[in-house]
Amino acid sequence: MCPTNHSSLCRLLPLLLAADCCFAAAATTCYGAKVAKATHADTAAPTLVLTDGWRLREGEAFTGVNIREYFFTVEADGAALPPPRVQLSWPGVAIGEVYGGKDVARTADGASFLVTASRTPTGFTTSLPRQGAVQMGIFHNLEGMQAGAYRDKPYPATQIQAQLNYLFAARDMMREMGFADAPAAVDGVINLYGFETNFPNGHVDAPPHFHIMLMWNAWQDNHVCHFILDDAGKIVRNDHWVNENGKRNAAQSGPKPLGASTDMPDRSGAVRFVLRMLADGTGLEMTVPGKDKQAMIRSDDPARAVICYTRPNAASDWQAVATVTVRDDAATGLLAVTRDVNGQTTREEWRYAPHTGRILTNAP
């Protein structure tokens, strides 16, 4: 999940497995919540009154404000303490939903509630239904929520758009090579994931990139490709990780330059597919041991669209399968995937809860 300028937190504790919102010692209890604004706007943080014995955990991984929400983490000495009640005062700001809280009572200028989430709910990722051996995780991004490595920098809209197009073109590539139809095609799962810019729970997800992973045994054992993107959305290298029993295999991990290939084995040790970066950074070629057929995703302008190609063997010409364009409206919660196949356009829509990423409806 974590890319190249990883912190020790990122290296040792993958975010999706984090069991505790503040990564505190066992003798400390912590809870987190976020309070949404009814309307996106730059505002100061609210005032928070805590129950005796509880304190606010500082640092933008745990507490902060952005155009969409105020999020915070509270902690107290002692193990497994019951959730505390807080009083939040936010004059002049219309409050929307409270996430990670219960027994919410609205007040004249804010709200009072119990803080109940074991991890501050700042991530908003959509997991699409698994297709065969392929699982997709769409990390949503919204301008004005940048934090961590993305704070005080231009919003990377081009790279965000490029990684979306690359990911869904990669889904076509996996379909063409038989992985999206066969759950048992690998002993594990193929994950196609993007990146996030809001530093949720301290997740250092920079620089911009997209992932193609083959993993098993949760996050303990895996091969992870981080395809790092330049300002135009083109690939510049692969920061390849090999994790074994929860530890990085330094000898097998490291950056790979353009033109390099990466073998992707599963739990059995058998290489299930090979990814080669094109030398000009425009995409990836995919081969499967024992198959003549090959596939490729490529674009001179990946922020506009990415094309999936196939050919029956290495001696044949590439033929376009589909031109893929993705739009993700993280403010309203609409993910739309457009595929153009020989002039025929299809549109796939996923509606999701903007604050959580949970799928609401879909109309493929």
VMD Tcl script that draws the C-alpha trace (Angstrom):
set ca {
  {0.00 0.00 0.00}
  {2.80 2.35 0.83}
  {5.01 3.77 -1.90}
  {8.56 4.91 -2.08}
  {9.31 7.51 0.57}
  {7.95 5.19 3.24}
  {8.03 5.99 6.91}
  {8.79 3.30 9.47}
  {5.06 3.22 10.25}
  {4.27 2.54 6.62}
  {6.90 -0.17 6.33}
  {5.95 -2.06 9.45}
  {2.18 -1.69 9.68}
  {0.19 -1.69 6.43}
  {-2.69 0.68 6.85}
  {-5.50 -1.65 5.91}
  {-4.52 -3.99 8.72}
  {-4.01 -1.35 11.40}
  {-6.00 -2.46 14.43}
  {-5.65 0.75 16.39}
  {-6.36 4.31 15.30}
  {-3.42 5.80 17.13}
  {-0.96 2.90 17.10}
  {-0.58 3.43 20.83}
  {0.85 1.14 23.48}
  {-1.36 -1.58 24.96}
  {-1.83 0.43 28.15}
  {-3.50 3.24 26.22}
  {-7.01 3.25 24.82}
  {-7.87 5.40 21.83}
  {-10.94 6.17 19.74}
  {-11.55 8.37 16.73}
  {-14.33 10.09 14.81}
  {-14.91 12.58 12.05}
  {-17.56 15.25 11.74}
  {-18.61 16.19 8.23}
  {-19.43 19.70 7.15}
  {-22.78 20.11 5.44}
  {-21.03 22.23 2.81}
  {-17.41 21.99 1.73}
  {-15.48 25.06 2.85}
  {-12.24 26.17 4.45}
  {-12.90 26.73 8.15}
  {-11.05 26.72 11.43}
  {-11.24 23.59 13.55}
  {-14.02 23.34 16.13}
  {-13.59 23.43 19.89}
  {-13.63 20.01 21.53}
  {-14.40 19.45 25.22}
  {-13.25 16.04 26.47}
  {-14.25 13.86 29.38}
  {-11.80 13.94 32.31}
  {-8.79 11.69 31.72}
  {-9.01 11.89 27.94}
  {-6.71 13.96 25.75}
  {-6.53 14.87 22.09}
  {-3.85 13.07 20.11}
  {-2.05 15.69 18.02}
  {-0.48 15.33 14.58}
  {-2.18 15.37 11.20}
  {-2.27 11.57 11.05}
  {-4.70 11.68 13.96}
  {-6.39 15.09 14.21}
  {-7.08 17.80 11.66}
  {-9.50 19.79 9.55}
  {-9.97 20.09 5.78}
  {-12.63 21.41 3.42}
  {-14.87 18.40 4.07}
  {-14.50 17.40 7.70}
  {-12.93 17.63 11.12}
  {-11.37 14.40 12.31}
  {-9.82 13.67 15.66}
  {-8.37 10.98 17.89}
  {-8.69 10.85 21.67}
  {-6.66 8.72 24.05}
  {-6.45 7.90 27.75}
  {-4.20 5.84 29.96}
  {-5.57 2.36 30.62}
  {-6.55 -0.63 28.51}
  {-9.98 -1.24 26.94}
  {-11.63 1.83 28.42}
  {-15.26 2.53 27.41}
  {-15.88 5.17 24.72}
  {-15.87 8.74 26.04}
  {-18.42 11.44 25.30}
  {-17.20 14.65 23.72}
  {-18.78 18.05 23.23}
  {-18.01 19.70 19.90}
  {-18.65 23.40 19.32}
  {-18.39 24.73 15.77}
  {-20.10 28.13 15.51}
  {-21.01 29.19 12.00}
  {-20.46 25.73 10.50}
  {-23.43 23.56 9.52}
  {-22.68 19.99 10.60}
  {-23.55 16.98 8.49}
  {-23.05 13.38 9.62}
  {-20.86 12.14 12.44}
  {-18.76 9.10 11.55}
  {-17.24 6.96 14.27}
  {-19.68 8.25 16.85}
  {-22.99 7.16 18.40}
  {-25.74 8.63 20.55}
  {-25.34 11.93 18.70}
  {-27.16 14.86 20.24}
  {-27.28 18.09 18.24}
  {-26.61 21.31 20.10}
  {-27.06 24.96 19.20}
  {-23.54 25.24 17.80}
  {-22.37 21.66 17.34}
  {-22.96 18.19 18.72}
  {-22.32 15.85 21.63}
  {-21.61 12.16 21.07}
  {-19.72 9.06 22.13}
  {-16.49 8.48 20.18}
  {-16.52 4.80 19.22}
  {-14.32 4.03 16.20}
  {-11.18 2.05 17.04}
  {-9.47 3.79 14.12}
  {-10.25 7.35 13.06}
  {-12.41 6.86 9.93}
  {-10.56 9.15 7.53}
  {-10.08 6.70 4.66}
  {-12.63 6.48 1.86}
  {-11.91 3.54 -0.43}
  {-14.27 1.48 -2.57}
  {-13.65 -2.24 -2.97}
  {-15.38 -3.43 -6.12}
  {-16.78 -6.98 -6.23}
  {-14.04 -9.47 -6.94}
  {-13.87 -10.81 -10.49}
  {-12.18 -14.18 -10.62}
  {-8.72 -13.72 -9.11}
  {-8.88 -9.92 -9.43}
  {-9.79 -7.46 -6.66}
  {-9.95 -3.70 -7.25}
  {-9.55 -1.01 -4.58}
  {-10.40 2.54 -5.66}
  {-8.80 5.15 -3.41}
  {-10.83 8.34 -3.67}
  {-9.26 11.79 -3.67}
  {-10.77 15.23 -3.24}
  {-9.03 18.55 -3.77}
  {-8.75 20.45 -0.51}
  {-8.15 17.33 1.58}
  {-4.43 16.94 0.83}
  {-2.28 16.13 3.85}
  {1.01 14.47 4.70}
  {3.32 14.42 1.70}
  {0.64 16.19 -0.39}
  {0.03 19.10 1.97}
  {0.86 22.57 0.57}
  {1.51 21.13 -2.89}
  {-0.54 21.41 -6.08}
  {-3.33 18.86 -6.21}
  {-2.06 15.97 -8.42}
  {-5.17 15.82 -10.58}
  {-3.33 14.53 -13.66}
  {-1.75 11.60 -11.81}
  {-5.04 10.79 -10.06}
  {-6.79 10.63 -13.40}
  {-3.98 8.58 -14.97}
  {-3.94 5.96 -12.21}
  {-7.71 5.48 -12.54}
  {-7.42 4.96 -16.29}
  {-4.45 2.62 -15.87}
  {-6.24 0.54 -13.22}
  {-9.38 -0.11 -15.22}
  {-7.39 -0.77 -18.38}
  {-5.38 -3.24 -16.28}
  {-8.66 -4.90 -15.34}
  {-9.29 -5.41 -19.06}
  {-5.77 -6.76 -19.41}
  {-6.44 -9.27 -16.61}
  {-9.70 -10.25 -18.28}
  {-8.00 -10.85 -21.58}
  {-5.36 -13.05 -19.96}
  {-7.95 -15.18 -18.14}
  {-7.51 -14.00 -14.55}
  {-10.86 -12.24 -14.15}
  {-12.82 -15.39 -14.96}
  {-10.97 -17.93 -12.82}
  {-10.74 -17.48 -9.02}
  {-8.24 -20.37 -8.88}
  {-5.96 -18.90 -11.56}
  {-3.59 -17.87 -8.76}
  {-3.00 -19.16 -5.24}
  {-3.80 -15.80 -3.73}
  {-5.39 -12.66 -5.14}
  {-4.40 -10.06 -7.74}
  {-5.01 -6.58 -6.33}
  {-5.33 -3.46 -8.50}
  {-5.11 -0.41 -6.23}
  {-4.55 3.32 -6.60}
  {-3.22 5.95 -4.17}
  {-4.70 8.45 -1.71}
  {-3.69 12.02 -0.92}
  {-5.40 12.74 2.43}
  {-2.87 10.89 4.68}
  {-5.54 8.78 6.44}
  {-4.23 7.41 9.76}
  {-0.73 8.40 8.68}
  {-0.68 6.39 5.45}
  {2.28 7.77 3.47}
  {1.04 7.11 -0.07}
  {3.44 9.23 -2.11}
  {4.61 9.93 -4.73}
  {1.60 9.27 -7.02}
  {1.42 5.68 -8.26}
  {-0.79 2.68 -8.89}
  {-0.36 -0.87 -7.63}
  {-0.54 -4.29 -9.23}
  {-0.04 -6.91 -6.53}
  {-0.12 -10.66 -6.19}
  {-0.65 -11.43 -2.55}
  {-1.74 -14.15 -0.12}
  {-1.84 -14.63 3.65}
  {-3.41 -11.20 4.06}
  {-0.64 -8.55 3.96}
  {2.12 -10.78 5.26}
  {3.23 -12.35 1.98}
  {3.05 -10.57 -1.34}
  {4.71 -9.16 -4.42}
  {3.75 -5.51 -4.88}
  {4.47 -3.30 -7.88}
  {4.27 0.45 -7.24}
  {4.26 2.06 -10.68}
  {5.39 5.61 -9.94}
  {3.92 8.37 -12.14}
  {5.42 11.64 -13.39}
  {3.59 14.96 -13.71}
  {2.03 13.84 -17.01}
  {0.84 10.55 -15.51}
  {3.40 8.39 -17.28}
  {5.28 5.60 -15.52}
  {8.83 6.41 -14.42}
  {9.78 3.23 -12.48}
  {8.49 0.30 -10.48}
  {9.20 0.32 -6.75}
  {8.91 -3.43 -6.30}
  {8.36 -4.96 -2.85}
  {8.57 -8.58 -1.82}
  {7.18 -9.26 1.66}
  {7.69 -12.59 3.41}
  {6.15 -13.37 6.80}
  {5.47 -9.69 7.26}
  {9.04 -8.59 6.56}
  {10.59 -7.00 3.50}
  {12.96 -9.21 1.51}
  {15.59 -6.56 0.84}
  {17.47 -8.69 -1.67}
  {14.41 -9.08 -3.90}
  {12.92 -5.62 -3.36}
  {13.91 -2.30 -4.86}
  {13.31 0.15 -7.71}
  {13.24 -1.14 -11.28}
  {13.88 1.17 -14.26}
  {11.77 1.59 -17.37}
  {12.05 -1.41 -19.67}
  {12.50 -3.83 -16.78}
  {10.31 -6.88 -16.20}
  {8.89 -8.16 -12.92}
  {7.93 -11.78 -12.26}
  {4.79 -12.18 -10.14}
  {4.69 -15.53 -8.30}
  {1.95 -16.66 -5.93}
  {2.01 -18.73 -2.74}
  {3.13 -21.83 -4.66}
  {6.20 -20.01 -5.96}
  {5.04 -20.41 -9.57}
  {5.23 -17.25 -11.69}
  {1.66 -16.52 -12.76}
  {2.38 -13.49 -14.92}
  {5.17 -11.10 -15.86}
  {4.85 -7.32 -16.18}
  {7.26 -5.31 -18.31}
  {7.32 -1.53 -18.26}
  {7.51 0.01 -21.71}
  {10.77 1.87 -22.19}
  {9.01 5.16 -22.90}
  {6.88 5.01 -19.73}
  {3.58 4.79 -21.59}
  {2.40 1.49 -20.12}
  {2.90 -2.18 -19.35}
  {3.14 -5.45 -21.26}
  {1.85 -8.64 -19.67}
  {2.83 -12.20 -20.47}
  {1.73 -15.46 -18.83}
  {4.05 -18.48 -18.68}
  {2.77 -21.18 -21.01}
  {0.57 -18.83 -23.05}
  {1.37 -17.36 -26.46}
  {-1.21 -14.60 -26.08}
  {0.06 -11.30 -24.69}
  {-1.64 -8.14 -23.46}
  {-0.64 -4.52 -23.01}
  {-1.99 -1.28 -21.53}
  {-0.61 1.86 -23.11}
  {-1.27 5.57 -23.65}
  {0.66 8.63 -24.77}
  {-1.74 10.66 -22.61}
  {-2.82 8.39 -19.73}
  {-4.78 11.16 -18.01}
  {-7.08 11.24 -21.05}
  {-7.50 7.50 -21.66}
  {-5.58 4.22 -21.57}
  {-5.95 1.51 -24.21}
  {-5.83 -2.24 -23.62}
  {-4.28 -4.26 -26.46}
  {-3.73 -7.95 -27.13}
  {-1.89 -10.05 -29.69}
  {-1.97 -13.83 -30.26}
  {1.80 -14.14 -30.00}
  {4.97 -12.07 -29.86}
  {5.35 -12.10 -33.66}
  {1.91 -10.55 -34.28}
  {0.75 -6.96 -34.31}
  {-1.05 -5.45 -31.34}
  {-4.82 -5.02 -31.68}
  {-6.81 -2.60 -29.55}
  {-9.38 -4.22 -27.28}
  {-10.84 -1.21 -25.46}
  {-10.14 2.45 -24.76}
  {-10.81 3.11 -21.09}
  {-11.70 6.44 -19.47}
  {-12.67 6.76 -15.80}
  {-14.26 9.62 -13.90}
  {-14.46 9.65 -10.12}
  {-16.58 12.34 -8.49}
  {-15.47 11.96 -4.87}
  {-17.68 14.85 -3.74}
  {-20.93 13.12 -4.72}
  {-19.77 9.50 -4.78}
  {-19.99 8.50 -8.45}
  {-17.41 6.34 -10.21}
  {-18.00 6.01 -13.96}
  {-16.00 3.77 -16.28}
  {-16.37 4.27 -20.03}
  {-15.09 1.64 -22.47}
  {-14.95 2.23 -26.20}
  {-14.78 -0.98 -28.21}
  {-14.65 -0.52 -31.99}
  {-16.72 2.63 -31.79}
  {-19.28 1.13 -29.41}
  {-19.32 2.83 -26.01}
  {-20.42 1.26 -22.75}
  {-20.64 2.98 -19.37}
  {-20.34 1.31 -15.98}
  {-21.40 3.31 -12.90}
  {-20.80 2.73 -9.23}
  {-22.43 4.97 -6.64}
  {-20.78 5.01 -3.25}
  {-20.99 6.82 0.07}
  {-18.48 9.68 -0.32}
  {-17.31 9.59 3.30}
  {-16.72 5.84 3.48}
  {-16.47 4.50 -0.07}
  {-19.17 1.90 0.67}
  {-20.97 0.85 -2.51}
  {-24.60 2.01 -2.62}
  {-25.75 1.02 -6.09}
  {-24.16 -0.08 -9.33}
  {-25.43 -0.30 -12.89}
  {-22.73 -1.95 -15.02}
}
mol new
graphics top color blue
foreach p $ca { graphics top sphere $p radius 0.5 }
foreach p [lrange $ca 0 end-1] q [lrange $ca 1 end] { graphics top cylinder $p $q radius 0.2 }
display resetview
